[in-house]
Amino acid sequence: MSMEIIENYIDGKLVAPNSNQYIDNFCPSTGEVYAKIPNSDIDDVQKAVESAKNAFPIWKNLSIEKRSSYLYKIADEIENQFDQFAHAETKDNGKPFKLSKHVDIPRAIANFRFYAGAVLHFASESHKGNQDFINYTLREPIGVAACISPWNLPLYLFSWKIAPALATGNTVVAKPSEVTPYTAYLLSKVCQKVGLPNGVLNIVHGIGAKAGHAMVSHPDVPTISFTGGTKTGQNIAKITAPMFKKLSLELGGKNPTIVFEDCQIEEAVKTSVKAAYTNQGEICLCGSRIYVQKSIYQKFKNAFIERMKTLHVGEPMSEDSKIGAIVSKQHYEKILEHIDLAKQEGGKLLFGGKTVQPEGFENGWYIEPTLFENLNESCRTNQEEIFGPVATIQPFENEDEVIQLANSTPYGLSTSIWTNNLAKAHRVAAKVNVGIVWINCWLVRDLRTPFGGMKQSGLGREGGWEAIRFFTEAKNVCVSTQV
């Protein structure tokens, strides 16, 4: 495996870190180091912020149509290099290649195209009062935006932040996860190829404690969009609150799947398995707590386990692999510790729980899809986000009980509700404290809709007009028509 040297993208150029220090980048499927990434520090971030700050007046005053055209060009060029991006995402993250091809890279392309179009159609408000005055509201870009994204959906979530920030006239300093930096590096080259003006987008690689901290604490960065763990989000909030920065936090989830006895059970089983284990369970929206009404519990559980048996764990490039490699050794070990914890808490292991060594890839990080029962709602396994292929299942008696169970964690990101009773579906949707509800489906995404969670699942909303509002400030102008 050839060693690749990843570089920062600052002021339109690919550059080495100021310290000339690098950290290892691993391939999860083999456990081998295949690239070196910059271990950037405050000096690198300072250069990136200065570049973005200098570019802001020019980018801000560029016509909306021109800014939009650059985003369309970026989308087109990613599409031109589609296979390279998809291979890079799988190699870097460990996810099945089919997922990179059908979800991650198409969604990244869609993010750029969506906001390229959305910014052309965003309309400001005007209000005519009873007197001789007209009020209208301007939405103006804020300045330098810090965009920090996680490792589970690398380019997908990276572009989800960058695209609306750029579309609305902000310049950006962005940091991908140090665990999955490669497609962000490829994006740097795309920006160079399409001629994006220097400094408009800067990509700084490195760890959160150094590069990330320097970004969020920088006095010239007024806006921060972060997706990642709840503890990191809490730290960012502590740093930024006294500085009055504008903050969007998309954090963890411990999402309930609620299955009522009047559901279409075959579809509920099929989609609930998908919701629990897609992307190795490394999606903040995964349904890791499965609640099934008592009358159909045994039937549902048996069918669920039978479907789990079809989830082949293997080398991500294999067409047969439904579950690939865990993203890093550290995370692999964390998941295994949680599996042991579930056993210690009295959980009954229904399926999985073991590591896998695919032939020829024995040093990679693979874990079977895992299911536990007999765990109460207050145990750590049902309270803490595992972010891996581990789920729990338990029965419930009635609507009131399952609402209490669903709301029993500090998280409130999403839920799936399975029932053919429309009134019940709406009642439960209203009472579950989450930001996103799917009824008889899961992970159906419309980019126009608000995305985000309640409680410790985050702060603010992304997507659609919400993102455009977040990356702009409202300015009201009142005009007298009698002067």
N, C-alpha and C positions, 0 to 999 in steps of 0.2 A: 504494500500500500504506500503510494508516494506521499511524501510530506508536503503539505501546502502551507504557505505563510499568508495569513489573512491580514489585511491592513485597514486602518481607519480611513474614513472618507471625510475630509475636512477642507472646506473652501474649494470644492470641486476636484481635489486631488486625493489620490490614494497614498497614504503616508504611514510610516512606522510610528510606534508610540514614542513619546519624548524620552522615556527611560530606556528604550530599546529592550524592555522586558516582555516576555510572552508567557502564556499559559497553555497547557495542553488541551486539545479538543479531541474527544473520543468518539469513535464509531460504536454505538451501542450494540450493534449486531455481532461485533467481533471482540469488543472490549479493548481495541487497539487505538493508540494515538495516531490520527491521520493528518492533523493540522495544528498549527500554532496560531493563537489569537493574541492581539495586543492586551497587555495588562495595563490599561490606560489609567492615568491618575488625574489629579486636579489640573496639571499643566495642559494635558490634551483637551480636557473639557473646556478650559479657559480659551484655548485657540478656537475650538468649535463654536463656543458662545460668541466670541468676538466676530467670527466669520458670519454667523447667523444674524447678529445684531447689525452688522454693516450691510448685509443683503436685504434687511427688512424694508427700509424705505422704498427701494426699487421694486421689490416683489409686491409690496402692499399697493403701490400705485400702478402696477401693471393692470391692464384691463382684465376683467373676469374671464372674458373669452380666451385671452392669451394664457392665463393660468390654467384654465380648463384644458386647453390644447396640450400643455405639457403633461398633464395627468393622463390624457388619452394616449399620448406617445409612450409614456412609461408602461401603461397597460398593454399596448400593442407589442412593445419590445419584450415584455415578460412572456407574452403569448408566443412570440417568435422563438423564444428560447425555452419553450414549455418543458420539454423532456429534461433539459439540463437542470431546471429549477426543481422538477419533481424528483429526479434522482438525488439531488443535493439535499432536499428535505428529508427523504427517507434515510439517507446515509447519516445525516446529522442527528436525527431525532429517534430513529428506530421504528417508526410507524410503517405499516404495510404500504408498499409502493402504490397499490390500488387506491389507498386513501389519499396519498399525496396527489395522485392524478385526478381523482374525482372530487376531492373536497378542498384541500389546502391551496393548491396553486390556482384552480379556477376561482376560488373565493378571493384570493389576493388580487387577481386581475379585476374581478367584479368590484372590489372595494374602490380601486382607482377610477374605474369607469363610472361607478355610481356617483361618487362625489364630484367627478368632472362634470357630470350632467346636473346634479342636484344644485350646485352653486349657481348655475345659470338660471335656475327657476325659483330660487329663494327670494321671497318678496318681503320688503319691510312693511310695517303697518302705518296707517294714517288714521287720524280721528278728527272729525269735524264736530266741534262743540256747539252749544246753543248760541254762544256769542260769536263775535267776528274773529275767531282764532282757528287755526288748523295745527294739530300736532302730528308730527311724523317721527318715526323711530329709525335711526340708522344702526346697522350692525357693523362694527369696525373690528378688524383684526387686532390682536392684543400685543403681539411682539414675538419673542422667541418662546417656542413651546418645547418642553421636554417630554418626549414620548418614550416610555420604557415598557417593553413587552416581554412575555414569558416564553418558556421553551416548548410548551405543549402543542401550540399551533403557530409555529415561528413566523412565517411570512404573512399568513392569514391575519394574525393579530397585530403584527408590526404595521402592515398597510392599513388596517382598520383605524389606526390612530393618525398615521402620517397623512393619509389622503385628505381627510377633512381639514386638518390643520393647514396644509398647503393650499387647498382649494379656497379657503376663506382669507388667504393673504398673510398668514403667519409664516415665519421661517422656523425650522425645526432642528433641534439637536436630539438624536434618537439613540437609544441603546438597546440592542437585542439581548436576549439572554446569552451569557457566556457559555452556556451548555449547547446552544444551537445557533451559532452565529453565521452559518455559511450562506443561507439565502439572502440575508441582509447584505453580506459582502457582494453577492451577485447583483443585488439591487443597486449598490454603489456604481458598479460598472454600467448598468443600464442607464442610470442618471447621466453618467458621462457621455454615453453613446447618443442620447437624445438631446444633449446640450442644455440640460437644466442649468440655469444660471448659478455660478459659484456661490456657495454659502447658503443657498436656499434650503438644502437638506444636508445635514452633517450626521454621520454615523460613527459613534464612538463605541469601541468594543471594550469589554472588561467586566470586572465583578461589581456587584451592587454596592458593596461597602466602600469602594474607592470611586469608581467612575460614576455610579448611580448616585451616591451621596453628594458628590461634587455638583452634579446636575441639579438635584432638587434643592440644594441649599444655595445655589448661585443667585446673587442679588439681581442679576439681569435676566433671569428666567421667571416670568410672571405666571406661567401656565404649565401645569403638570398633568399628564395623563398616564396612569400606571395601571397595569394589569399584572397580578401576581398574588402572592400569599398574604393572608390577613395580617400577620405579624409585621411584615415589611410595610404594608399599607398603614398600620398604626404608627410605625416609626416615621414614615413620610409625613403623616398628618401632624405629628409632634414638631417636626422641623419646620414645616411650612406655615402652620397656623399663625405664629407671631409675625410672619413676613407677609401675611395677607395674600398669599398666592391663590390663584384659581386652581381647584383640585378636582380631578376625577379619579376615583378608585374602583376598579373592578377586581374583586377579591375572591375568596373561596366559596365553596358550596358543599352542602351535605344534603343533596336533593332527594325528596321523597317521590316514589312512584306509588300511586294510589289506585288499587284495582278493586272495583266493586263487582258484586256477583252478577250484575246484569250487563257486563261488558261482553264484547266479542272476544272470547278468551284466546282464540288462536292468534289473532292480531296483537292482543295485549301481551302474550308471551313473547312472540317474535320481536316486537318493538322494545319490550322491557329488557330483554337480553342485550339487544343492540345498545340501549340507553346505559346499561351497566358497564359494558366492556369495550365499546368502540374506542379506538386510539389507546388501547391498554388501560382504559378507565382514566386516562390522563386528560380529561376535559372537565372544566369547572361545572358543566351542565349535566354530567353523568348522574343517572338515577341510582345511587348507591344504597338507599334505604327503600326496600320494597314491602309495601303493606297490602295484604290480600284479604278480602273478606272471608270470614271463617268457612262459609258454606262451600266455597270453591278452592279453599287453600290447598288441600292435598292434590287436587287435580292440576291446579296451576303450578304448584311446586314441582311435581313430577315432570310436567311438560317443559318447564323452565330448565330443569337439569338435563333432560334429553337434548334440548337445543344447545345447551352449553357444551355438550360432547362434540358438537359439530364445529366448534371454534378452534380450528387448528392453530397451535402456537408454533411459529417458525421464523426462519430467516425472512426479513421484510420484503426482499425482492421476489420471493416465491409467490406464484399465483395462488397457491393453496393456503397461504398464511392469512388468517383472519385477525390474529393478534401477533404483533411484532415484538421488538425488544423494548425493555424499560429504558428510559432516556439516559440514565447515568447509574454508575455503581452506587453512589450515595443514595439515590432515590430507590434503587432496587433493594438495598439493605433496609431502608426505612419501611418499605412495603412488607418485607419479610418479618420485620419486628412487629408490625401491626397484625399480621397473621398469627404470630405467636401470642400476642396480647389477647386477641379474640378467643383463642383456646383457653388462656388463663382466666378470662372473664366468664368461662362456662359455655362458650359458643359451641354448637354442634357443627362440625365441618360436614357439609353436604356434598361438596365437590371441590376439586382442585387443591390449592394450598401448597403445591410443590413447585420447585424450580424445574426448568426444562433446559436440556442441552441438545439443540438440533445438531445433526451430524455435520461436521465441518465448521460449526459455529459454537463450539462448546464453551468458549470463553466470553460469549455474549451474555446479556442480562435478560433472561426470560423467566416469566412466572405464569403458571396456569391461571385461567379465570377461576375465581374462588367465591364460594357462597357459604354463608353461615346462617344458622337459625338459633333460637333459644337465647337471644340476647335482648335485654330490656333497653328502653329508650335512653336511660341515663348512663349507660356504660360508655367508656371512651371510644369503643369501636363505632358506636352509633352517634357520637358527639363530635368526633374529630375528622377532619378531611384527610382521607388516606391518599387520594389521587392516584389510584392504581386499580388493577383488575380484581377488586374485592368488594363484595356487596353482602348485605344482610337481608333476610326475609322473615316476616312474622305476620300472624293473622290479626285481624281486628273484627270487632262485633258490629259496629254501627258507625254512622256518619260522624257523630260527635266525638267518638273515641279516636277515629283516624285523623280528624282535624287536630286534636290535642297532640297526637303522636307526630304528625307532620310539622307542627310548630314547636317541637320540643328541643330544637338545637339553637345555637346562637347564630346560625346562618339563615339566609332567606333569599336564595337566588332563583330557583326554579322548581317546578313540579310538573308531573304528568298525571292526569286523571283519566281513568278508564271506566266509562259507563255509557249505556245507551239512553239513560234518563237525562234529558236536556236540563230540566229544572234542577236536578241534583248537581249536575256538572257546574252550573252557574253558581249555585249556593256554595259549593265547596271551593270553587275558584275564588270567590269573594272572601272566604274566611281563612284561606291558607296565606300566611304572611311571606309572600315571595314577590319578586319583581316580574317573573315570567311564568305563565301557565300554559301548558299544552293540554288539550282535551282530545283524547283518542289519537295522539300522535306524539312525536318527540323530535326536537331539534329541527323543526321547520322554521327557517329563518327568512324573513322579509327585511331587507336592508332599510326600509322606511320606518320600521317600528323601533320604539325605545328599548334599549337593552341595559339591564343592570339589576342589582339586588337590594334587599332590605337588610337591616341589622348589620352583622359583621360581614355580609357579602358585598358591601361596597358603599360608595358615595357618588351620587349623580347618575346620569344615564348617558349611554352612547348610542350611536345609530341615527340615521335619518336627520330630521331637523334638530334633534337634541344635540348631535355632535356639532352641527354648524353653529348653534347657539352657544355651546360651551366654548368653542374656539373664537368667539367674538364677544365684544362688549356692546351693550345697548346704550345708545345715546338718543335721548328725546330732544326734539327741536320744536319749539312752539313759535308760530308765525302769526302776527297780526295782519289781517287782510284790510285794515282801515288806515294804514300808514302809506 
